[in-house]
Amino acid sequence: MSQTKAAKGSRTASCDESTTAWALAARGGDPDATDRFVRSLHRDVVRYVAHLSADPQAADDLAQDTFLRALGSLHRFEGRSSARAWLLSIARRAVIDSHRYAAARPRLCDTDDWTLVAERAQPTGLPGFDDGIALLDLLDALPDERREAFVLTQMVGLPYAEAAEMSDCPVGTVRSRVARARATLVEQLTEAEDTMAVAEPAVAEPAVVEPVVAEPVVAAA
């Protein structure tokens, strides 16, 4: 494991310890801990539900629903898993319930909203995302299981073991799904970049103007 990955893992573990401690304190009725718990995980929840639901317009409502459910269930949280994993499992159920209620509705999507959410949740290590390609458009083409595994581990930063527990599958399966999702995304990006390169109009070189040399004037005898 590289030093960068080790440092990132250490920061994630430290963050999870803090949020779990706040959740336990919030369960005991501490309003300041409740506020810290919500603030510390709000962005992760919004990012997760936006990708999992494939509907960024519904992300805020789904996040609000998630926190309402979580705060109403805090008395049952015992800290056996991290508060983040516990909260994201609630978010997952909120998205599933939302799909059930909205199954008959046409899906609405606004390009500007997709781009905005994509810019806020750029993963690292994938070339081309800073070239104006909307990440969510690419993620939406992935199978649901691969998209969820990629979002949980690569964008939200959940450990593979906790992602596997949430998805009710072995850790090896999550790793395989993430690897396949990453390979597909890189392939799509490469194809998109090649297409953009072919479509780019050629720039004509400026014409070279030869200097005019005046003929010497010979005086008449």
N, C-alpha and C positions, 0 to 999 in steps of 0.2 A: 504493500500500500504506500503511495507517495505521501510526502509530508503535507501536501496541499489537501489531499483527501482525508488524512488523519486529522488535520486541523479543523476541516469542515465537519467531520464526524463529531469531534469534541465539542464544537460550538452547538451543533444540533442537540447533542446529549444534554449539554448545560441548559439550553433553551427549554428542552422537554422537562427537565427537572423543575425549572422555575414555573412553567405553566401548570404542571401537575400539582405543585405546591399551592399555587393560587387557586386552582380548582378545588382542592381539599379545604382550603381556608374559606372559599366562597360557599362551600357546602355547609360550613359552620355559621354562615350568616355575616361574613365580613364583606361589606359593600365595596371597599377599596380593592380587595382581592378579586371580587367579581368583575370590576371594571378592568383590572389588569389582565385577567383571564380572557375576556372578550377581545380587548384591544390586541393582545399578543397573537391571537389566532384568527382574527377577522380576515386578514388578507389571504391566508392559506385556504380558508373555507370558501371565500369568493372565487379564488383561482380554481379550486377543485370542482366546485359545482358548475362553474362556467364551462369547463372542459368536459366534465362527465355528462352534463345535460345537452351539450352542443348548442346551447342557447344563451349567449351572453346577456341578452336582454332580461332574462329571468334570474340572473346570478344574484342580484341584491335581494330579491324576494326569497330565493331559496336559502341564502345565507341567514336572513332574518328568521326564517322558519326553523333553520337548524339551531340557532342560538336560543330561540324560544323553547324548543324541545329539550335542548341540553340543560338550560337553567331550570326547567321543570323536572328534570331527572337527576339533578346534582346530588340529591339525597341518596341515590343508589350508586354513585361513583365512589369506588373504594381505592382507586389508585393502583390497581394491579397491573394496568397497562398505562401508557402515557396518556395525559389528558388530550393531546393532539390526536392520537389514534382513536381514542374514544369519541371525540367530537367529529372526526371525519367519518366514522362509521354511522353516526347519526345523520350527517350530511348525505351520505350515500342512500340511506333510507328515505330522506326527504326528496331526493331526486327521483328515486323509484316511484314514490307516491305521486309526485308531480307528473311523471310520465303516464301513470294510470289515469289520472284525472284529465290530462290534456291529450289523450290518445287520438281523439277525433278532431282536434284543432289543427289547422294548417300551421306549419312552422314559419315564423317570421324571422327575418335576418336582415340586418342593416350592415352594409360593408364597412362603414366608418366604425361601428361598434366592434366588429370583429377585429379590425386593425388595432383599435385602441387596447382591447384586452390582450391581444397578441404582443403588443409592445410592452405591456406591463409584466408579462410572464415569459420572457425570453429564456430558453434553456441555454446552457453553455456547452461548448464543444461541438456544436453543429454549425457548419459554414453556411453563409448565405442569408441568415435571418435578419441581418442588418441591411439587406438589399431591397427591402420593401415587400417581401413575400409574407403573407399573413399566415402565421403559425396555425391558427385554428382551422383554416381551410385545409391544411395538410393533415392535422390531427383528426379532423372529421372523417377523412377517408379511411382511417385505420379501423380494424375490427374493435368492437367495444372493449373486450378484455385487454387487448394490447394498449389501447388508448388509456384505460384506467391505470394499468400498471406503470406506464410511462409518466403519466401526470403525477401519480402518488410518489414515485421514487425520484424522478428527475426534476420535477418542477415544484412540488410541495416539499420534497426532501425527506419523506418518510423512509425509515429503514426497511430493507427488503423483508425482514421477518414480520414487521407490523403490517406491511402491505399485504403479505401472504395471509396473515390472520384475518385481515379485513375482507380479502377476496375469497377466503375459505379454500385455499389451495396451497401446495407445497412451495417453499421458497425457491426451489429450482424452476418451478413453473413461472413464477414472477420474473426471475432473471431471464428466462427464455423469451417471455413476452416483451420485456423491455428491449432486449437485444434485437428482436425482430422488428419492433416498432422503430428503433433508432436506425436500423439498416434501411427500412422503407422510407423514412423521412429523408435520410441522406440521399437516397436514390432519386426521390422526387425533387429535392433541391437541385441536384446535379442536372436533371432533365430540364427543370425550369430555367436554370442559368444558361444551359446550352441553347434553349429556345430563344431566350432573350438575346444571346450573342448573335444568333443567326438572323433574328428580326431587326437587329440594329442596322440602320442605313449606313452605307459606307460614306466616309467624309472625303470629298474630292480634294486633291492636293491643289494648292494655289498655283496658278500658272506662272511660269518663270518668264519674266520680261527681259529679253536681251538688251543690254545698253546700246544706244545708237552712237556709233563713232562717226564724227563728221569727217568728210574727205578733206584732205589739205587743199587749200586754195592756192593755185599757181598764178602769180601775177603775170600779165601779158608783157611781152618784151617791148 
